Amino acid sequence: MRLLILAVGRMKAGPERELCARYIERTAKSGRALSLTGPDVVEIAESAARRPDDRMTEEGAALLAALPEETAVIALDPRGREASSEEIAADIAALRDRGVRALSFLIGGADGLSDAARGRADRLVAFGRATFPHQLVRVMMAEQLYRATTILAGHPYHKA
C-alpha cells in the first residue's frame, strides 16, 4: 500500500525539513518488508486569498485534486479523534490487509482544512487539542508513520 502525505505549504530549508526527511527515509526503508511504499510527500501551494475561508476552500480543492484514485483518507484536524500510535499502526495494517492501494494523510494550511477536505476523509485524527504549526504537524505525521512501521515490525522503538 502506498503512503502519502498531502500538505499545504512548502517546507523551507532548516531543521524541520531535515527531521521530516529523516523520518520519511526511515519509513521508506522499514515499510518495504511490510508491503508499504512511500511515504510520498505532495506539497500544495498556499492560497493567496485574503479571507481565511477562501484560503481554506482553495487549498482544500487543491488537496482533493491531488489525491490519487482509490485512496483511503485520514485528515489531520484538531476536531478529530485522538489516536494512539498503536491505533494508527493498526489502521494502516487493516487498510493494507483489505487491499487498499493507497492511504493519504491530509494536512491543511495555517487556517486548517476546508469542509470539503474534511468531508472526503474516512477519518479525522487529532494530535491532541493543542494547535500546532502545520509544518510541525508534517514532521509529527512523518514520525508517526515511521513509528507505525516499527510497531508493525515488532521493533521496540515505539516503547522508548
Contact map, one row per residue, 1 for C-alpha under 8 A:
1110000000000000000000000000000000111000000000000000000000000000000000000000000000000000000000010011111000000000000000000000000000000000000000000000000000000000
1111000000000000000000000000000000011110000000000000000000000000000000000000000000000000000000000000111000000000000000000000000000000000000000000000000000000000
1111100000000000000000000000000000011111000000000000000000000000000000000000000000000000000000000000011100000000000000000000000000000000000000000000000000000000
0111110000000000000000000000000000000111110000000000000000000000000000000000000000000000000000000000011110000000000000000000000000000000000000000000000000000000
0011111000000000000000000000000000000011110000000000000000000000000000000000000000000000000000000000000111100000000000000000000000000000010000000000000000000000
0001111100000000000000000000000000000000111100000000000000000010011000000000000000000000000000000000000111100000000000000000000000000000000000000000000000000000
0000111110000000000000000000000000000000111100000000000000000010000000000000000000000000000000000000000001111000000000000000000000000000010000000000000000000000
0000011111000000000000000000000000000000001111000000000000100010000000000000000000000000000000000000000000111000000000000000000000000100000000000000000000000000
0000001111100000000000000000000000000000001111000000000000000000000000000000000000000000000000000000000000001000000000000000000000000010000000000000000000000000
0000000111110000000000000000000000000000001110000000000000000000000000000000000000000000000000000000000000000000000000000000000000000000000000000000000000000000
0000000011111001100000000000000000000000000000000000000000000000000000000000000000000000000000000000000000000000000000000000000000000010000000000000000000000000
0000000001111100100000000000000000000000000000000000000000000000000000000000000000000000000000000000000000000000000000000000000000000000000000000000000000000000
0000000000111111110000000000000000000000000000000000000000000000000000000000000000000000000000000000000000000000000000000000000000000000000000000000000000000000
0000000000011111110000000000000000000000000000000000000000000000000000000000000000000000000000000000000000000000000000000000000000000000000000000000000000000000
0000000000001111111000000000000000000000000000000000000000000000000000000000000000000000000000000000000000000000000000000000000000000000000000000000000000000000
0000000000101111111100000000000000000000000000000000000000000000000000000000000000000000000000000000000000000000000000000000000000000011001000000000000000000000
0000000000111111111110000000000000000000000000000000000000000000000000000000000000000000000000000000000000000000000000000000000000000000001000000000000000000000
0000000000001111111111000000000000000000000000000000000000000000000000000000000000000000000000000000000000000000000000000000000000000000000000000000000000000000
0000000000000011111111100000000000000000000000000000000000000000000000000000000000000000000000000000000000000000000000000000000000000000001000000000000000000000
0000000000000001111111110000000000000000000000000000000000000000000000000000000000000000000000000000000000000000000000000000000000000000011001100000000000000000
0000000000000000111111111000000000000000000000000000000000000000000000000000000000000000000000000000000000000000000000000000000000000000000000000000000000000000
0000000000000000011111111100000000000000000000000000000000000000000000000000000000000000000000000000000000000000000000000000000000000000000000000000000000000000
0000000000000000001111111110000000000000000000000000000000000000000000000000000000000000000000000000000000000000000000000000000000000000001001101100000000000000
0000000000000000000111111111000000000110000000000000000000000000000000000000000000000000000000000000000000000000000000000000000000000000000001100100000000000000
0000000000000000000011111111100000000000000000000000000000000000000000000000000000000000000000000000000000000000000000000000000000000000000000000000000000000000
0000000000000000000001111111110000000000000000000000000000000000000000000000000000000000000000000000000000000000000000000000000000000000000000000100000000000000
0000000000000000000000111111111000000110000000000000000000000000000000000000000000000000000000000000000000000000000000000000000000000000000001001100100000000000
0000000000000000000000011111111100011110000000000000000000000000000000000000000000000000000000000000000000000000000000000000000000000000000000000000000000000000
0000000000000000000000001111111100000000000000000000000000000000000000000000000000000000000000000000000000000000000000000000000000000000000000000000000000000000
0000000000000000000000000111111111000000000000000000000000000000000000000000000000000000000000000000000000000000000000000000000000000000000000000100110000000000
0000000000000000000000000011111111111100000000000000000000000000000000000000000000000000000000000000000000000000000000000000000000000000000000000000100000000000
0000000000000000000000000001111111111000000000000000000000000000000000000000000000000000000000000000000000000000000000000000000000000000000000000000000000000000
0000000000000000000000000000011111110000000000000000000000000000000000000000000000000000000000000000000000000000000000000000000000000000000000000000000000000000
0000000000000000000000000000011111110000000000000000000000000000000000000000000000000000000000000000000000000000000000000000000000000000000000000000100110000000
1000000000000000000000000000001111111000000000000000000000000000000000000000000000000000000000010000000000000000000000000000000000000000000000000000000000000000
1110000000000000000000000001001111111100000000000000000000000000000000000000000000000000000000010000000000000000000000000000000000000000000000000000000000000000
1110000000000000000000000001001100111110000000000000000000000000000000000000000000000000000000000000000000000000000000000000000000000000000000000000000000000000
0111000000000000000000010011001000011111000000000000000000000000000000000000000000000000000000000000000000000000000000000000000000000000000000000000000000000000
0111100000000000000000010011000000001111100000000000000000000000000000000000000000000000000000000000000000000000000000000000000000000000000000000000000000000000
0011100000000000000000000000000000000111110000000000000000000000000000000000000000000000000000000000000000000000000000000000000000000000000000000000000000000000
0001111000000000000000000000000000000011111000000000000000000000000000000000000000000000000000000000000000000000000000000000000000000000000000000000000000000000
0001111000000000000000000000000000000001111100000000000000000000010000000000000000000000000000000000000000000000000000000000000000000000000000000000000000000000
0000011111000000000000000000000000000000111110000000000000000000000000000000000000000000000000000000000000000000000000000000000000000000000000000000000000000000
0000011111000000000000000000000000000000011111000000000000100110000000000000000000000000000000000000000000000000000000000000000000000000000000000000000000000000
0000000111000000000000000000000000000000001111100000000000100000000000000000000000000000000000000000000000000000000000000000000000000000000000000000000000000000
0000000110000000000000000000000000000000000111110000001000100000000000000000000000000000000000000000000000001000000000000000000000000000000000000000000000000000
0000000000000000000000000000000000000000000011111000001101100000000000000000000000000000000000000000000000000000000000000000000000000000000000000000000000000000
0000000000000000000000000000000000000000000001111100001000000000000000000000000000000000000000000000000000000000000000000000000000000000000000000000000000000000
0000000000000000000000000000000000000000000000111111011000000000000000000000000000000000000000000000000000000000000000000000000000000000000000000000000000000000
0000000000000000000000000000000000000000000000011111011000000000000000000000000000000000000000000000000000000000000000000000000000000000000000000000000000000000
0000000000000000000000000000000000000000000000001111111000000000000000000000000000000000000000000000000000000000000000000000000000000000000000000000000000000000
0000000000000000000000000000000000000000000000001111111100000000000000000000000000000000000000000000000000000010000000000000000000000000000000000000000000000000
0000000000000000000000000000000000000000000000000011111110000000000000000000000000000000000000000000000000000010010000000000000000000000000000000000000000000000
0000000000000000000000000000000000000000000000001111111111000000000000000000000000000000000000000000000000000000000000000000000000000000000000000000000000000000
0000000000000000000000000000000000000000000001111111111111100000000000000000000000000000000000000000000000000010000000000000000000000000000000000000000000000000
0000000000000000000000000000000000000000000000100001111111110000000000000000000000000000000000000000000000011011110000000000000000000000000000000000000000000000
0000000000000000000000000000000000000000000000000000111111111000000000000000000000000000000000000000000000000000011100000000000000000000000000000000000000000000
0000000000000000000000000000000000000000000000100000011111111100000000000000000000000000000000000000000000000000000000000000000000000000000000000000000000000000
0000000100000000000000000000000000000000000111100000001111111110000000000000000000000000000000000000000000011000110000000000000000000000000000000000000000000000
0000000000000000000000000000000000000000000000000000000111111111000000000000000000000000000000000000000000010000111110000000000000000000000000000000000000000000
0000000000000000000000000000000000000000000000000000000011111111100000000000000000000000000000000000000000000000000110000000000000000000000000000000000000000000
0000000000000000000000000000000000000000000100000000000001111111110000000000000000000000000000000000000000000000000000000000000000000000000000000000000000000000
0000011100000000000000000000000000000000000100000000000000111111111000000000000000000000000000000000000001000000000010000000000000000000000000000000000000000000
0000000000000000000000000000000000000000000000000000000000011111111000000000000000000000000000000000000000000000000010010000000000000000000000000000000000000000
0000000000000000000000000000000000000000000000000000000000001111111000000000000000000000000000000000000000000000000000000000000000000000000000000000000000000000
0000010000000000000000000000000000000000010000000000000000000111111100000000000000000000000000000000000000000000000000000000000000000000000000000000000000000000
0000010000000000000000000000000000000000000000000000000000000011111110100000000000000000000000000000000100000000000000000000000000000000000000000000000000000000
0000000000000000000000000000000000000000000000000000000000000000011111100000000000000000000000000000010000000000000000000000000000000000000000000000000000000000
0000000000000000000000000000000000000000000000000000000000000000001111100000000000000000000000000000000000000000000000000000000000000000000000000000000000000000
0000000000000000000000000000000000000000000000000000000000000000000111110000000000000000000000000001110000000000000000000000000000000000000000000000000000000000
0000000000000000000000000000000000000000000000000000000000000000001111111000000000000000000000000001111100000000000000000000000000000000000000000000000000000000
0000000000000000000000000000000000000000000000000000000000000000000001111100000000000000000000100001011100000000000000001100000000000000000000000000000000000000
0000000000000000000000000000000000000000000000000000000000000000000000111110000000000000000000000000001111000000000000011110000000000000000000000000000000000000
0000000000000000000000000000000000000000000000000000000000000000000000011111000000000000000000000000001111000000000000001111100000000000000000000000000000000000
0000000000000000000000000000000000000000000000000000000000000000000000001111100000000000000000000000000011100000000011001111100000000000000000000000000000000000
0000000000000000000000000000000000000000000000000000000000000000000000000111110100000000000000000000000011110000000000000001111000000000000000000000000000000000
0000000000000000000000000000000000000000000000000000000000000000000000000011111100000000000000000000000000100001100000000001111000000000000000000000000000000000
0000000000000000000000000000000000000000000000000000000000000000000000000001111100000000000000000000000000000000000000000000111111100000000000000000000000000000
0000000000000000000000000000000000000000000000000000000000000000000000000000111110000000000000000000000000000000000000000001110010000000000000000000000000000000
0000000000000000000000000000000000000000000000000000000000000000000000000001111111000000000000000000000000000000000000000011110000000000000000000000000000000000
0000000000000000000000000000000000000000000000000000000000000000000000000000001111100000000000000000000000000000000000000001110000000000000000000000000000000000
0000000000000000000000000000000000000000000000000000000000000000000000000000000111110000000000000000000000000000000000000000111100000000000000000000000000000000
0000000000000000000000000000000000000000000000000000000000000000000000000000000011111111000000000000000000000000000000000000111000000000000000000000000000000000
0000000000000000000000000000000000000000000000000000000000000000000000000000000001111111000000000000000000000000000000000000000000000000000000000000000000000000
0000000000000000000000000000000000000000000000000000000000000000000000000000000000111111100000000000000000000000000000000000000000000000000000010011000000000100
0000000000000000000000000000000000000000000000000000000000000000000000000000000000111111110000000000000000000000000000000000000000000000000000000001001000000000
0000000000000000000000000000000000000000000000000000000000000000000000000000000000111111111000000000000000000000000000000000000000000000000000000000000000000000
0000000000000000000000000000000000000000000000000000000000000000000000000000000000111111111100000000000000000000000000000000000000000000000000010001000000000000
0000000000000000000000000000000000000000000000000000000000000000000000000000000000001111111110000000000000000000000000000000000000000000000000001011101100000000
0000000000000000000000000000000000000000000000000000000000000000000000000000000000000111111111000000000000000000000000000000000000000000000000000000000100000000
0000000000000000000000000000000000000000000000000000000000000000000000000000000000000011111111100000000000000000000000000000000000000000000000000000000000000000
0000000000000000000000000000000000000000000000000000000000000000000000000000000000000001111111110000001000000000000000000000000000000000000000000001000000000000
0000000000000000000000000000000000000000000000000000000000000000000000000000000000000000111111111000000000000000000000000000000000000000000000000000000100000000
0000000000000000000000000000000000000000000000000000000000000000000000000000000000000000011111111100000000000000000000000000000000000000000000000000000000000000
0000000000000000000000000000000000000000000000000000000000000000000000010000000000000000001111111111001000000000000000000000000000000000000000000000000000000000
1000000000000000000000000000000000110000000000000000000000000000000000000000000000000000000111111111100000000000000000000000000000000000000000000000000000000000
0000000000000000000000000000000000000000000000000000000000000000000000000000000000000000000011111111000000000000000000000000000000000000000000000000000000000000
0000000000000000000000000000000000000000000000000000000000000000000000000000000000000000000001111111000000000000000000000000000000000000000000000000000000000000
1000000000000000000000000000000000000000000000000000000000000000000000000000000000000000000000111111100000000000000000000000000000000000000000000000000000000000
1000000000000000000000000000000000000000000000000000000000000000000001110000000000000000000000111111111000000000000000000000000000000000000000000000000000000000
1100000000000000000000000000000000000000000000000000000000000000000001100000000000000000000000010011111000000000000000000000000000000000000000000000000000000000
1111000000000000000000000000000000000000000000000000000000000000000101110000000000000000000000000001111100000000000000000000000000000000000000000000000000000000
1111000000000000000000000000000000000000000000000000000000000000000000111100000000000000000100100001111110000000000000000000000000000000000000000000000000000000
0011110000000000000000000000000000000000000000000000000000000000001000111100000000000000000000000000011111000000000000000000000000000000000000000000000000000000
0001110000000000000000000000000000000000000000000000000000000000000000001111000000000000000000000000001111100000000000000000000000000000000000000000000000000000
0000111000000000000000000000000000000000000000000000000000000010000000001111000000000000000000000000000111110000000000000000000000000000000000000000000000000000
0000111100000000000000000000000000000000000000000000000000000000000000000011100000000000000000000000000011111001100000000000000000000100110000000000000000000000
0000001100000000000000000000000000000000000000000000000100110000000000000001000000000000000000000000000001111111110000000000000000000100000000000000000000000000
0000001110000000000000000000000000000000000001000000000100100000000000000000000000000000000000000000000000111111100000000000000000000100000000000000000000000000
0000000000000000000000000000000000000000000000000000000000000000000000000000000000000000000000000000000000011111000000000000000000001100000000000000000000000000
0000000000000000000000000000000000000000000000000001101100000000000000000000000000000000000000000000000000011111100000000000000000000000000000000000000000000000
0000000000000000000000000000000000000000000000000000000100000000000000000000100000000000000000000000000000111111110000000000000000000000000000000000000000000000
0000000000000000000000000000000000000000000000000000000100110000000000000000100000000000000000000000000000111011111011000000000000000000000000000000000000000000
0000000000000000000000000000000000000000000000000000100110110000000000000000000000000000000000000000000000010001111111000000000000000000000000000000000000000000
0000000000000000000000000000000000000000000000000000000010010000000000000000000000000000000000000000000000000000111111100000000000000000000000000000000000000000
0000000000000000000000000000000000000000000000000000000010011000000000000000000000000000000000000000000000000000011111110000000000000000000000000000000000000000
0000000000000000000000000000000000000000000000000000000000011011000000000010000000000000000000000000000000000000111111111000000000000000000000000000000000000000
0000000000000000000000000000000000000000000000000000000000000000000000000010000000000000000000000000000000000000111111111001000000000000000000000000000000000000
0000000000000000000000000000000000000000000000000000000000000000000000000000000000000000000000000000000000000000001111111000000000000000000000000000000000000000
0000000000000000000000000000000000000000000000000000000000000001000000001000000000000000000000000000000000000000000111111100000000000000000000000000000000000000
0000000000000000000000000000000000000000000000000000000000000000000000011110000000000000000000000000000000000000000011111111000000000000000000000000000000000000
0000000000000000000000000000000000000000000000000000000000000000000000011110000000000000000000000000000000000000000000011111000000000000000000000000000000000000
0000000000000000000000000000000000000000000000000000000000000000000000001110000100000000000000000000000000000000000000001111100000000000000000000000000000000000
0000000000000000000000000000000000000000000000000000000000000000000000000111101110000000000000000000000000000000000001001111110000000000000000000000000000000000
0000000000000000000000000000000000000000000000000000000000000000000000000111111111100000000000000000000000000000000000000011111000000000000000000000000000000000
0000000000000000000000000000000000000000000000000000000000000000000000000001111111100000000000000000000000000000000000000001111110000000000000000000000000000000
0000000000000000000000000000000000000000000000000000000000000000000000000001110001100000000000000000000000000000000000000000111111000000000000000000000000000000
0000000000000000000000000000000000000000000000000000000000000000000000000000010001000000000000000000000000000000000000000000011111000000000000000000000000000000
0000000000000000000000000000000000000000000000000000000000000000000000000000011000000000000000000000000000000000000000000000011111100000000000000000000000000000
0000000000000000000000000000000000000000000000000000000000000000000000000000010000000000000000000000000000000000000000000000001111110000000000000000000000000000
0000000000000000000000000000000000000000000000000000000000000000000000000000010000000000000000000000000000000000000000000000000011111000000000000000000000000000
0000000000000000000000000000000000000000000000000000000000000000000000000000000000000000000000000000000000000000000000000000000001111101100000000000000000000000
0000000000000000000000000000000000000000000000000000000000000000000000000000000000000000000000000000000000000100000000000000000000111111100000000000000000000000
0000000100000000000000000000000000000000000000000000000000000000000000000000000000000000000000000000000000111100000000000000000000011111110000000000000000000000
0000000010100001000000000000000000000000000000000000000000000000000000000000000000000000000000000000000000000000000000000000000000001111111000000000000000000000
0000000000000001000000000000000000000000000000000000000000000000000000000000000000000000000000000000000000000000000000000000000000011111111100000000000000000000
0000000000000000000000000000000000000000000000000000000000000000000000000000000000000000000000000000000000100000000000000000000000011111111110000000000000000000
0000101000000000000100000000000000000000000000000000000000000000000000000000000000000000000000000000000000100000000000000000000000000111111111000000000000000000
0000000000000001101100100000000000000000000000000000000000000000000000000000000000000000000000000000000000000000000000000000000000000011111111100000000000000000
0000000000000000000000000000000000000000000000000000000000000000000000000000000000000000000000000000000000000000000000000000000000000001111111110000000000000000
0000000000000000000000000000000000000000000000000000000000000000000000000000000000000000000000000000000000000000000000000000000000000000111111111000000000000000
0000000000000000000100110010000000000000000000000000000000000000000000000000000000000000000000000000000000000000000000000000000000000000011111111100000000000000
0000000000000000000100110000000000000000000000000000000000000000000000000000000000000000000000000000000000000000000000000000000000000000001111111110000000000000
0000000000000000000000000000000000000000000000000000000000000000000000000000000000001001000000000000000000000000000000000000000000000000000111111111000000000000
0000000000000000000000100010000000000000000000000000000000000000000000000000000000000000100000000000000000000000000000000000000000000000000011111111100000000000
0000000000000000000000110110010000000000000000000000000000000000000000000000000000000000000000000000000000000000000000000000000000000000000001111111110000000000
0000000000000000000000000000000000000000000000000000000000000000000000000000000000001000100000000000000000000000000000000000000000000000000000111111111000001100
0000000000000000000000000000000000000000000000000000000000000000000000000000000000001101100100000000000000000000000000000000000000000000000000011111111100000000
0000000000000000000000000010011001000000000000000000000000000000000000000000000000000000100000000000000000000000000000000000000000000000000000001111111110000000
0000000000000000000000000000010000000000000000000000000000000000000000000000000000000000000000000000000000000000000000000000000000000000000000000111111111111100
0000000000000000000000000000000000000000000000000000000000000000000000000000000000000100100000000000000000000000000000000000000000000000000000000011111111111100
0000000000000000000000000000000001000000000000000000000000000000000000000000000000000000110010000000000000000000000000000000000000000000000000000001111111100000
0000000000000000000000000000000001000000000000000000000000000000000000000000000000000000000000000000000000000000000000000000000000000000000000000000111111100000
0000000000000000000000000000000000000000000000000000000000000000000000000000000000000000000000000000000000000000000000000000000000000000000000000000011111110000
0000000000000000000000000000000000000000000000000000000000000000000000000000000000000000000000000000000000000000000000000000000000000000000000000000011111111100
0000000000000000000000000000000000000000000000000000000000000000000000000000000000000000000000000000000000000000000000000000000000000000000000000000011001111111
0000000000000000000000000000000000000000000000000000000000000000000000000000000000000000000000000000000000000000000000000000000000000000000000000010011000111111
0000000000000000000000000000000000000000000000000000000000000000000000000000000000001000000000000000000000000000000000000000000000000000000000000010011000111111
0000000000000000000000000000000000000000000000000000000000000000000000000000000000000000000000000000000000000000000000000000000000000000000000000000000000011111
0000000000000000000000000000000000000000000000000000000000000000000000000000000000000000000000000000000000000000000000000000000000000000000000000000000000011111
